[in-house]
Amino acid sequence: MAKNALAIVLGYAFCATCHAQFTNIAYDGFNYGAGSLAGQNGGTGWTSAWVNDYSSGATLKVSATGMFYSGLTTTGGSAVWGSGGNGISEDSRSLSLQNSGVVYIQFLSQFGSSSGGGTPNIRLFDAGALTGGLGGNGGTYGTVISILNTSLNAATDGSSSSSASLSAVNFVVARIDYQNDSTALWVNPNLSTFDYQNPTTPNATYAGLAPVFNTIAIYSRSPANVDELQVMAETIPEPSALWLFGLGIILFGWRRGR
């Protein structure tokens, strides 16, 4: 009986120790004064300020009015489209390289009802090379939020596209699984029940696409509104800590048994 009890306790301890957690990598709630987004350096975890590095376009602007989504803690204002150049607003920001494990990217967005010509979307880059994106870029699924590949295209079979309109206020959650080489997408999940460790069936998936990235960029024509941009990584306790914890319980049980 004592051995069975010990096995149950040990199993629980192992599961508890293995329970994954999520570490904030980078976050920006756009808590800035009104003006250009370029040059702003708030939030946490980033390795650079926002920069307008699309020379043909213009920088996004900062609005004092933030976006809202039920269950999501929000701060500050939001990033909105700004006129100038060829009509495309763009700004990018760097962070540490994300290329292993499971990484989440989430944000609030509201764009125009149609897409094309490279917008509107949140793009991911690795050392300047485009690795994927989230949003729209014309085509059959150009009116909804999609996972986009290295050519900014959604999967031709529709598997990487949600049913959420680009023009609605959307809370977008993307899960990049580097080990299984896939990306999953949830749009407007119920945050009171959404489990990041064991999420529900996604609204869209892109098998064979797991964008490595160290830069995030916003590209959009008018209108555009983006807020609460966050990157999180799944972390699991080190195996050494797990075994030490389990060994302690075994020794404790052995001594009690004697």
SERO-4910 file (N, C-alpha, C, O; in steps of 0.05 Angstrom, whole numbers):
BEGIN
 pado doro    nc1    nc2    nc3   cac1   cac2   cac3    cc1    cc2    cc3    oc1    oc2    oc3
  Met    A     17    -24      0      0      0      0     17     25      0     12     45    -14
  Ala    A     39     23     17     57     46     19     71     51     -7     75     74    -16
  Lys    A     77     28    -21     91     31    -47     73     44    -67     81     61    -83
  Asn    A     47     36    -67     28     47    -86     25     77    -81     24     93   -100
  Ala    A     23     84    -56     20    113    -49     44    128    -58     42    151    -68
  Leu    A     68    116    -53     93    129    -62     93    133    -92    102    154   -102
  Ala    A     84    113   -107     84    115   -136     65    137   -145     71    152   -164
  Ile    A     42    140   -132     23    161   -139     35    188   -134     34    206   -150
  Val    A     47    191   -110     59    217   -103     82    224   -122     85    246   -131
  Leu    A     98    203   -128    121    208   -146    112    216   -174    123    234   -186
  Gly    A     91    202   -184     80    209   -210     69    237   -211     73    251   -230
  Tyr    A     55    245   -189     45    272   -188     67    292   -188     66    313   -201
  Ala    A     88    286   -172    111    305   -170    124    308   -197    132    330   -205
  Phe    A    127    286   -212    140    288   -238    123    304   -257    134    321   -271
  Cys    A     97    300   -257     79    315   -274     79    345   -267     80    362   -285
  Ala    A     79    351   -241     79    379   -232    105    392   -240    105    416   -248
  Thr    A    127    377   -238    153    389   -244    156    394   -275    169    413   -283
  Cys    A    143    376   -291    145    378   -320    126    399   -331    128    406   -355
  His    A    108    409   -316     87    427   -326    100    451   -339    116    466   -327
  Ala    A     93    455   -364    105    477   -380     95    504   -370     73    507   -361
  Gln    A    112    523   -373    105    551   -367    112    568   -391    126    559   -410
  Phe    A    101    592   -392    106    610   -414    121    635   -405    112    649   -387
  Thr    A    143    640   -418    160    663   -411    155    686   -432    155    681   -456
  Asn    A    151    710   -422    148    732   -440    175    738   -453    195    743   -440
  Ile    A    175    738   -480    199    745   -495    199    775   -502    219    788   -498
  Ala    A    176    785   -511    174    813   -518    145    822   -517    127    806   -524
  Tyr    A    141    847   -510    113    857   -508    113    887   -513    131    901   -505
  Asp    A     92    896   -527     88    924   -531     58    930   -532     43    920   -549
  Gly    A     49    947   -512     21    956   -511     18    983   -524     -4    995   -522
  Phe    A     39    994   -536     39   1020   -550     30   1042   -532     13   1059   -538
  Asn    A     43   1042   -509     38   1063   -489     56   1087   -494     75   1092   -479
  Tyr    A     51   1101   -515     67   1124   -524     50   1149   -528     25   1147   -530
  Gly    A     63   1172   -529     48   1196   -536     42   1196   -566     54   1181   -582
  Ala    A     22   1212   -574     14   1214   -602     38   1223   -620     54   1239   -611
  Gly    A     39   1211   -644     61   1218   -662     69   1193   -677     54   1174   -679
  Ser    A     94   1194   -688    104   1171   -704    111   1148   -686    121   1151   -664
  Leu    A    106   1123   -696    115   1100   -681    145   1096   -684    158   1087   -665
  Ala    A    156   1104   -706    185   1101   -710    200   1116   -688    195   1139   -682
  Gly    A    219   1102   -676    235   1114   -654    225   1107   -627    240   1111   -607
  Gln    A    201   1097   -624    190   1091   -598    203   1065   -588    209   1047   -603
  Asn    A    208   1064   -561    224   1043   -551    213   1032   -524    228   1024   -507
  Gly    A    186   1032   -521    174   1022   -497    169    992   -498    179    978   -515
  Gly    A    153    983   -479    148    954   -477    171    940   -463    187    953   -449
  Thr    A    173    914   -466    194    898   -454    204    877   -473    190    867   -490
  Gly    A    230    870   -469    242    847   -483    253    852   -511    265    835   -522
  Trp    A    248    876   -522    258    881   -549    287    889   -549    298    897   -529
  Thr    A    300    885   -572    329    892   -574    333    917   -591    356    925   -596
  Ser    A    311    930   -600    313    955   -615    288    971   -611    267    961   -602
  Ala    A    289    996   -620    265   1012   -621    250   1006   -647    261    992   -665
  Trp    A    225   1016   -650    211   1013   -675    225   1030   -697    234   1052   -691
  Val    A    227   1019   -721    240   1034   -742    224   1031   -768    214   1009   -774
  Asn    A    222   1053   -783    209   1052   -809    230   1047   -830    244   1065   -839
  Asp    A    233   1021   -837    255   1014   -856    244   1006   -883    259    994   -899
  Tyr    A    219   1013   -889    208   1010   -916    208   1038   -928    189   1053   -923
  Ser    A    228   1044   -944    233   1071   -952    211   1082   -971    208   1107   -973
  Ser    A    196   1065   -984    176   1074  -1003    150   1082   -988    133   1097   -999
  Gly    A    147   1073   -963    123   1079   -948    128   1100   -926    145   1117   -928
  Ala    A    112   1098   -905    113   1117   -883    111   1102   -857    102   1079   -856
  Thr    A    118   1116   -835    116   1103   -809     86   1102   -800     70   1118   -809
  Leu    A     81   1082   -784     55   1081   -770     53   1104   -750     74   1115   -743
  Lys    A     30   1110   -741     25   1131   -721     16   1118   -695      7   1095   -694
  Val    A     19   1133   -673      9   1123   -647    -17   1137   -641    -19   1162   -642
  Ser    A    -38   1121   -634    -63   1132   -626    -65   1129   -595    -57   1109   -584
  Ala    A    -77   1149   -583    -80   1148   -554   -102   1128   -546   -104   1120   -523
  Thr    A   -118   1120   -565   -140   1101   -560   -130   1072   -565   -122   1066   -587
  Gly    A   -131   1056   -544   -123   1028   -547   -146   1011   -556   -169   1020   -556
  Met    A   -140    986   -562   -160    967   -570   -168    950   -545   -153    949   -526
  Phe    A   -191    936   -547   -201    921   -524   -210    893   -534   -221    889   -555
  Tyr    A   -205    873   -516   -215    846   -521   -221    833   -494   -205    835   -475
  Ser    A   -244    821   -492   -253    810   -466   -233    789   -455   -225    770   -469
  Gly    A   -224    793   -430   -206    775   -417   -177    782   -421   -159    770   -408
  Leu    A   -171    802   -438   -143    809   -444   -136    835   -430   -150    855   -433
  Thr    A   -114    835   -415   -105    859   -401    -92    877   -422    -74    868   -436
  Thr    A   -101    902   -424    -90    920   -444    -78    945   -430    -86    953   -408
  Thr    A    -59    958   -444    -47    982   -434    -43   1002   -457    -41    993   -480
  Gly    A    -40   1027   -451    -33   1047   -470    -52   1050   -494    -76   1045   -491
  Gly    A    -40   1059   -516    -56   1065   -540    -54   1042   -560    -55   1019   -553
  Ser    A    -50   1049   -586    -48   1029   -607    -33   1041   -630    -29   1066   -632
  Ala    A    -24   1024   -648    -10   1033   -673    -30   1034   -695    -45   1015   -700
  Val    A    -31   1057   -710    -51   1060   -732    -36   1069   -757    -14   1079   -757
  Trp    A    -50   1065   -780    -40   1073   -805    -33   1103   -806    -47   1119   -794
  Gly    A    -11   1110   -820     -4   1138   -823      1   1144   -853     14   1129   -867
  Ser    A     -9   1167   -862     -7   1174   -890     22   1180   -898     39   1187   -881
  Gly    A     28   1178   -924     54   1185   -934     65   1164   -953     56   1141   -953
  Gly    A     84   1171   -969     97   1153   -987     78   1140  -1007     61   1154  -1018
  Asn    A     80   1114  -1010     62   1100  -1029     36   1091  -1017     22   1075  -1028
  Gly    A     31   1100   -993      6   1093   -979      8   1069   -961    -11   1061   -948
  Ile    A     32   1057   -960     36   1034   -941     51   1044   -917     72   1056   -919
  Ser    A     40   1039   -893     53   1044   -868     68   1019   -859     58    997   -861
  Glu    A     93   1023   -850    109   1000   -841    128   1009   -818    140   1030   -819
  Asp    A    130    992   -798    150    995   -778    158    967   -768    141    949   -767
  Ser    A    183    963   -761    192    937   -752    207    940   -725    217    962   -718
  Arg    A    210    918   -711    224    918   -686    237    891   -681    226    870   -688
  Ser    A    262    892   -670    277    867   -666    275    856   -638    269    870   -619
  Leu    A    279    830   -636    279    816   -611    298    792   -613    311    789   -634
  Ser    A    302    777   -592    320    754   -593    310    734   -613    286    732   -618
  Leu    A    328    718   -624    321    698   -645    303    677   -633    309    665   -612
  Gln    A    281    671   -646    262    650   -639    264    628   -659    256    631   -682
  Asn    A    274    605   -651    279    583   -670    277    555   -658    285    536   -671
  Ser    A    266    553   -634    264    526   -622    240    525   -603    230    545   -594
  Gly    A    232    500   -597    210    495   -579    183    505   -590    178    501   -614
  Val    A    167    517   -573    141    527   -580    140    557   -573    146    565   -551
  Val    A    133    573   -593    131    602   -589    104    612   -598     93    604   -618
  Tyr    A     93    629   -581     67    642   -588     71    671   -595     87    685   -583
  Ile    A     56    680   -616     55    708   -623     25    716   -622      8    702   -633
  Gln    A     19    737   -608     -9    746   -607    -11    776   -608      7    791   -601
  Phe    A    -34    785   -619    -38    814   -622    -68    819   -628    -82    801   -636
  Leu    A    -76    844   -624   -102    854   -632    -99    869   -658    -79    883   -662
  Ser    A   -118    865   -676   -116    879   -702   -143    885   -713   -163    872   -708
  Gln    A   -144    906   -730   -167    913   -746   -157    927   -771   -145    948   -770
  Phe    A   -162    914   -794   -152    924   -820   -176    931   -838   -199    931   -829
  Gly    A   -170    936   -863   -191    940   -883   -204    913   -890   -195    892   -882
  Ser    A   -226    914   -906   -241    890   -912   -228    873   -934   -236    850   -939
  Ser    A   -208    884   -948   -195    869   -970   -165    871   -967   -155    887   -950
  Ser    A   -151    855   -982   -121    856   -980   -109    852  -1008   -123    846  -1027
  Gly    A    -83    855  -1009    -68    852  -1034    -45    870  -1036    -43    890  -1021
  Gly    A    -27    865  -1055     -4    882  -1058     15    882  -1034     29    902  -1029
  Gly    A     15    860  -1019     33    857   -997     22    865   -970     37    864   -950
  Thr    A     -3    873   -968    -15    882   -943    -43    872   -940    -55    863   -960
  Pro    A    -55    873   -915    -43    881   -890    -34    856   -875    -47    835   -876
  Asn    A    -12    857   -861     -2    834   -846     19    841   -826     32    863   -826
  Ile    A     23    823   -808     46    823   -789     67    804   -801     61    780   -803
  Arg    A     90    814   -808    110    797   -821    132    789   -801    138    804   -782
  Leu    A    144    766   -806    166    755   -790    191    753   -808    189    744   -831
  Phe    A    213    762   -797    238    762   -811    260    749   -794    260    751   -770
  Asp    A    279    736   -808    304    726   -795    327    738   -810    332    731   -833
  Ala    A    342    756   -797    365    769   -809    358    782   -836    373    780   -855
  Gly    A    334    794   -837    326    808   -861    311    792   -882    300    803   -901
  Ala    A    310    765   -878    296    748   -897    267    742   -887    264    735   -863
  Leu    A    248    745   -904    220    740   -896    216    711   -892    222    694   -909
  Thr    A    204    704   -868    200    675   -862    170    668   -859    164    645   -857
  Gly    A    153    688   -858    124    682   -856    109    707   -847    121    728   -844
  Gly    A     83    704   -843     67    726   -834     39    718   -825     32    694   -827
  Leu    A     24    737   -815     -3    733   -806    -20    756   -815    -13    780   -810
  Gly    A    -42    750   -829    -59    772   -840    -70    764   -867    -80    742   -870
  Gly    A    -67    782   -886    -77    777   -913    -59    788   -934    -43    806   -929
  Asn    A    -63    778   -959    -48    789   -982    -61    781  -1008    -49    770  -1026
  Gly    A    -88    786  -1009   -102    780  -1034   -107    751  -1038   -102    734  -1020
  Gly    A   -117    744  -1062   -122    716  -1069   -149    707  -1058   -165    722  -1049
  Thr    A   -153    681  -1061   -178    668  -1053   -186    674  -1024   -210    677  -1018
  Tyr    A   -166    675  -1007   -172    679   -978   -163    707   -969   -155    710   -946
  Gly    A   -164    726   -987   -153    752   -981   -170    770   -963   -162    792   -957
  Thr    A   -194    761   -954   -210    778   -937   -210    768   -908   -224    780   -891
  Val    A   -195    747   -902   -195    736   -875   -166    734   -864   -147    737   -879
  Ile    A   -164    730   -838   -138    726   -825   -127    699   -832   -140    678   -828
  Ser    A   -103    698   -842    -90    673   -851    -61    672   -840    -49    692   -833
  Ile    A    -51    647   -839    -22    643   -836    -10    645   -864    -19    631   -882
  Leu    A     10    662   -867     23    666   -893     51    655   -894     65    655   -874
  Asn    A     59    644   -918     85    632   -920    106    652   -928    102    677   -926
  Thr    A    129    643   -937    152    661   -943    147    678   -968    162    697   -973
  Ser    A    125    672   -983    117    689  -1005     93    706   -998     80    718  -1016
  Leu    A     85    706   -973     62    720   -963     36    709   -975     17    724   -980
  Asn    A     35    683   -980     12    670   -991      0    651   -970     15    638   -955
  Ala    A    -27    649   -969    -40    629   -953    -38    602   -968    -34    601   -992
  Ala    A    -42    580   -953    -43    554   -965    -65    553   -986    -87    562   -981
  Thr    A    -60    541  -1009    -80    541  -1031   -105    525  -1025   -126    529  -1037
  Asp    A   -103    506  -1005   -126    490   -998   -144    502   -977   -164    491   -968
  Gly    A   -136    526   -967   -151    540   -947   -145    532   -919   -157    543   -900
  Ser    A   -128    513   -915   -123    502   -888   -110    523   -869   -112    521   -845
  Ser    A    -96    542   -881    -82    562   -864    -98    588   -860    -88    608   -850
  Ser    A   -123    587   -869   -140    611   -867   -163    607   -848   -176    586   -848
  Ser    A   -168    627   -831   -191    626   -813   -215    637   -827   -215    643   -851
  Ser    A   -237    640   -812   -261    652   -823   -265    681   -813   -286    693   -818
  Ala    A   -245    691   -798   -247    717   -786   -240    739   -806   -219    739   -818
  Ser    A   -258    758   -809   -254    780   -828   -232    798   -820   -229    805   -796
  Leu    A   -215    807   -839   -194    826   -833   -204    852   -821   -190    865   -806
  Ser    A   -229    859   -828   -240    885   -820   -252    885   -792   -259    906   -782
  Ala    A   -254    861   -780   -264    860   -753   -242    865   -732   -219    863   -739
  Val    A   -250    871   -708   -230    872   -686   -224    843   -679   -242    829   -669
  Asn    A   -200    834   -683   -192    807   -679   -169    804   -659   -150    820   -659
  Phe    A   -172    784   -641   -149    777   -624   -137    752   -637   -149    731   -637
  Val    A   -113    755   -647   -100    734   -663    -78    721   -645    -61    734   -634
  Val    A    -79    694   -644    -60    679   -629    -48    658   -648    -62    641   -659
  Ala    A    -22    659   -652     -8    640   -669     12    624   -653     27    635   -637
  Arg    A     12    598   -657     30    580   -643     49    567   -663     41    552   -681
  Ile    A     75    573   -660     96    562   -678    109    539   -663    121    543   -642
  Asp    A    108    516   -675    120    492   -664    144    484   -681    140    472   -702
  Tyr    A    168    491   -671    191    486   -687    198    456   -689    209    447   -709
  Gln    A    193    441   -668    199    413   -669    183    398   -689    193    380   -703
  Asn    A    157    405   -691    139    391   -710    135    407   -736    119    399   -753
  Asp    A    150    429   -740    150    444   -764    121    451   -773    112    444   -795
  Ser    A    107    466   -755     80    473   -762     72    499   -747     84    506   -727
  Thr    A     52    512   -757     41    536   -745     11    534   -743     -2    526   -762
  Ala    A      0    540   -720    -29    539   -715    -39    567   -709    -24    584   -698
  Leu    A    -65    572   -715    -76    598   -711   -104    597   -698   -121    581   -706
  Trp    A   -107    613   -678   -133    617   -665   -140    647   -668   -124    664   -663
  Val    A   -165    652   -675   -174    679   -677   -198    683   -659   -218    668   -661
  Asn    A   -196    701   -640   -217    707   -621   -225    684   -603   -248    677   -600
  Pro    A   -204    671   -590   -210    650   -571   -222    661   -546   -219    684   -540
  Asn    A   -237    644   -531   -248    652   -505   -226    650   -485   -218    628   -477
  Leu    A   -216    673   -476   -192    673   -458   -198    663   -430   -180    657   -415
  Ser    A   -224    660   -423   -231    649   -397   -226    619   -396   -224    607   -375
  Thr    A   -225    606   -420   -221    577   -421   -197    569   -438   -189    546   -438
  Phe    A   -185    587   -453   -163    580   -471   -139    572   -456   -129    586   -438
  Asp    A   -128    548   -462   -105    537   -448    -81    537   -468    -81    522   -488
  Tyr    A    -62    554   -463    -39    557   -481    -23    531   -483    -11    525   -503
  Gln    A    -22    516   -461     -7    491   -461    -21    469   -476     -9    453   -491
  Asn    A    -47    468   -473    -64    448   -487    -87    462   -501   -110    459   -492
  Pro    A    -82    476   -522   -103    492   -535   -123    475   -549   -118    452   -556
  Thr    A   -146    487   -554   -167    474   -569   -159    471   -599   -138    481   -607
  Thr    A   -176    459   -614   -171    456   -643   -168    484   -656   -186    500   -652
  Pro    A   -147    488   -670   -142    515   -682   -162    522   -705   -174    504   -716
  Asn    A   -164    547   -710   -180    556   -733   -166    552   -760   -179    551   -781
  Ala    A   -140    550   -759   -125    546   -783    -97    534   -776    -87    538   -754
  Thr    A    -85    519   -795    -59    508   -791    -43    510   -817    -54    510   -839
  Tyr    A    -17    510   -814      1    510   -838     23    489   -832     43    496   -819
  Ala    A     19    465   -841     39    444   -838     63    450   -855     60    459   -878
  Gly    A     87    445   -844    111    450   -859    121    478   -858    139    486   -873
  Leu    A    108    495   -842    117    523   -839    120    529   -809    101    528   -794
  Ala    A    144    536   -801    150    544   -774    170    567   -776    194    563   -773
  Pro    A    161    592   -779    179    614   -785    198    620   -762    190    626   -739
  Val    A    223    619   -768    244    629   -750    245    659   -752    243    670   -774
  Phe    A    248    673   -730    247    703   -733    262    717   -710    263    707   -687
  Asn    A    273    740   -717    284    758   -697    275    787   -702    285    806   -691
  Thr    A    256    790   -720    244    816   -726    214    813   -732    206    794   -746
  Ile    A    198    831   -722    169    832   -728    163    859   -741    172    879   -731
  Ala    A    148    858   -763    142    883   -777    112    884   -783     99    864   -788
  Ile    A    101    908   -781     73    913   -788     72    927   -815     85    948   -819
  Tyr    A     57    916   -834     53    928   -860     24    932   -866      8    912   -863
  Ser    A     15    956   -873    -14    959   -879    -19    985   -895     -6   1005   -892
  Arg    A    -39    983   -912    -51   1006   -924    -73   1015   -905    -79   1002   -885
  Ser    A    -87   1037   -912   -108   1047   -895   -133   1030   -899   -140   1023   -921
  Pro    A   -147   1024   -876   -141   1030   -848   -125   1008   -835   -123    986   -846
  Ala    A   -114   1014   -812   -100    994   -796    -99   1002   -767    -96   1025   -760
  Asn    A   -102    982   -750   -101    987   -721    -89    961   -709   -101    940   -712
  Val    A    -67    963   -694    -54    940   -682    -47    947   -653    -39    969   -647
  Asp    A    -51    927   -635    -46    932   -607    -39    906   -593    -42    884   -604
  Glu    A    -28    909   -569    -22    887   -551     -6    864   -565    -13    841   -565
  Leu    A     17    872   -577     34    854   -591     52    839   -570     66    852   -554
  Gln    A     51    813   -570     67    798   -550     78    772   -562     65    759   -579
  Val    A    102    765   -554    115    740   -561    121    725   -535    133    736   -517
  Met    A    113    699   -534    118    683   -510    130    656   -519    124    646   -540
  Ala    A    147    645   -502    160    619   -507    153    600   -485    153    606   -462
  Glu    A    148    575   -493    142    554   -474    168    544   -462    188    539   -476
  Thr    A    169    542   -435    192    533   -421    185    509   -404    163    509   -392
  Ile    A    203    489   -402    199    466   -386    222    463   -367    245    468   -375
  Pro    A    218    456   -341    240    454   -322    262    435   -332    256    416   -346
  Glu    A    286    440   -324    309    424   -332    305    395   -321    296    392   -299
  Pro    A    313    375   -337    311    347   -328    326    342   -302    317    326   -285
  Ser    A    349    356   -298    364    352   -274    348    359   -249    349    345   -229
  Ala    A    333    381   -251    316    389   -228    294    369   -224    287    363   -201
  Leu    A    283    358   -246    262    338   -244    272    313   -229    258    304   -210
  Trp    A    295    303   -236    305    279   -224    313    283   -195    308    266   -178
  Leu    A    324    306   -188    330    312   -161    305    313   -143    305    304   -121
  Phe    A    284    325   -154    259    327   -140    248    299   -135    239    293   -113
  Gly    A    248    283   -156    238    256   -153    254    239   -134    243    223   -119
  Leu    A    280    241   -135    298    226   -118    293    233    -89    293    216    -71
  Gly    A    288    259    -84    282    267    -56    257    254    -45    256    246    -22
  Ile    A    236    252    -62    212    239    -54    216    209    -49    206    198    -30
  Ile    A    232    196    -66    238    168    -63    252    163    -37    245    144    -22
  Leu    A    272    179    -31    287    176     -6    270    181     18    272    167     39
  Phe    A    252    200     16    234    206     38    215    182     43    211    175     66
  Gly    A    204    171     22    187    148     25    201    124     36    190    109     52
  Trp    A    226    120     27    242     97     37    248     99     66    246     79     81
  Arg    A    254    123     75    260    126    104    235    123    120    236    112    142
  Arg    A    212    133    110    187    129    125    180     99    127    170     90    147
  Gly    A    185     84    105    179     56    104    196     40    124    186     22    137
  Arg    A    221     48    128    238     35    148    229     41    176    241     31    195
***
